[in-house]
């Protein structure tokens, strides 16, 4: 069964005083949480950016840096309220995302990291990631990150081709990526991820090959390579509909994905998730918590969390977020709330597992859910196993390398198989 409540997305505007009030939903009641369920990860959303990239559908705002002090005060209250509710977490991973976290001045970064670390038991932390835009990263910021224990940085390069960055409306010069990586390493932070996008209008196999080569020259531990998605309500999608450019052909996009996999495998980076590649031992632990369906808390506007089958998301408005948390009656401004139970919850867990190269491990799934996934997925296995798209063993089910290009279809059928099981 699924209980789902979604309120309309609130656009970020400064003139909210005349807008009707929004009803915010409470955190899941403590009696409804799984017994002995630990919080594995923490996420903090920093919404500030220099400009709004045209393809991006993550909540962010260009400018408004004058709101940083109130944002930090609201984050502190958010942390306080959730700590009171869930008790002091002892996460294995922390991820600071955005937006552009490194747009914050060093003193404000120190404040953010300090309040976060003061609220947790840090004994279990193995990975502490901060996202960074190459053109807002410098030695003072790197020193702050190192001081507070950040041991992984994810740089949004996206492309090393200036024309492609212009199409994406990225505001950095590709020449600043290498100095940013060097600055991180000089500060002692050597676990580096680089984000790349393929399928950009005007991109060719040759230009993608060059971007991959320049990224690999920087010797990252991890690469995330995503196909460009035209998300609804983004400037990129509006420009496409207005005929300002043409999307690349699907056949070329598939060739590009094949090039990505072949090039990175040859360089010693293993594909451990559909779009993520890492040197052995450097898989992103934080994202693995997401894909394993673990519990994670989140702070900040538009930040999304999960605990014990409950999922919720804060209001995607910095103004609303600040107002709710700094009011005389402070509350966490949750505007989306969903409770997955039974087969709906475990079907999603199976779907997430199939994104990973390790696939669905039957014994682990039974131990966690009490369900035999292979029995539920018998129809899917029969349909795709003979086509060399699924690899089925006694204790596992995974996509074959050939299936990655049609993974969305197969994963959707995995979820549908759980949805079609009669309720007991």
Steps between C-alpha positions, in 0.01 A plus 500: 500500500617852425388819666618793289450869561647751253443870517576725202863604465557849635711723276769708669380858509557785739137614494346224707326719754179501294514127427266268690655311792618145439418206723814315600500133590663363816792262512397133519399405851774323692268205572476436123874467441675169454642355819872564547509692172820704481549815297763404244547833325442875520438741214513880513365709212670834428280677240726789402648522149668767289265422211224248432622231259234445234482121531486488880175411678652495848376785715746790488497878478742736329636762734314593822822453697371758748270222626787274609486605870128421527550180300762385751276590793217300341731202439596505868134493604430221248785297648378565855144389425604182321758410764230535766272273294743233377761538776869557428590330172827315443514499119755325284485768230428871462431673170483878452328570168330776313497738346862584549617443858841653425333828409471559874786711640751304712362639826148387411624159388665471842171587671307245295747218559538588866128491580462174307787319669397629843161332455620147426707216634784491247645162600368324188580756232688346211412740219433875510427650157455858388393597150699780340487715190857529365474879473396550865769280653820641644764431765315673790188293434706183458665567837158528667385174344812317613476647851149360550579156363371518143681218321322497163421777251267474201583751228232588244707514182220371269715552189845622404364654179421876530224484237325216683525685832340800328210285382454380858537857629779399735692800633847349532792477259622141449855624565412554868424133572861381520609781738198428722592132521860593578384738776296218659795262492735762639262522799523124546162409344583236242168319448375695198187447292438673168152535351460483122191528279463337159227548241547878494364662180791543259715246683682240291670173583829679444424782743371254761815293459705815561302588815547146633873520429537834678302373798715186521818707476401642841507146644167512687395215725142523372312621193126560469391507135139592440297521183342844458136486606256770395320547828159673505494869589866562427636764258675222307171330425337832407784577259463155343126551448566844352729348240818669621682168460432134423547210734757250380376177343431213736736275304786748549418528870527122533836509320613767744402288799688208348806723457476610864489142626779378272731794576455493876532122523829521310616764751427273798171655614229241559136576431331418830174683425340591168662846482781472755854371463770463764841359567474197732411611853395852398132446424289784643391362837239772542316419179525130579295572812230643271509201266494254790187666639670603825389778732626853438404838642519828312518870583430801281240625250385224260710245692359147479524232770404139559447301818325166551300522179402863557620754244466872529626819340528856624344796328700604190519865602774663703262770620236250614767282661644788700158635599379162628807421706565848640137566593387522865361149453780337298422198288671303223324604177418159350280535190533150352442191709471134405481177697593184314390180668492132414562400140521862385795558730678178412434541129682830511787336686523238224487771233785693663709184535469434128672831426816362657751276326474254790125482440250349738656260752228248583612403850535864606159582357333212682674594825370855473153448358404135551424481127641279227572756231578238235155347541332840467715585198461163327318657204764770455778242523334278242452794262851642513733218607485335160585829331830530688366804685478347848752287681322272744694291751396304806551802725479795267335688218676773306496682170755382246727762339283472189189593702629833629372682191144377568527504878213744554254260333617194691513679836148633444381143445670392823299761687180407316545133595490591869200728441308212339541257791158454667478644850500226763 
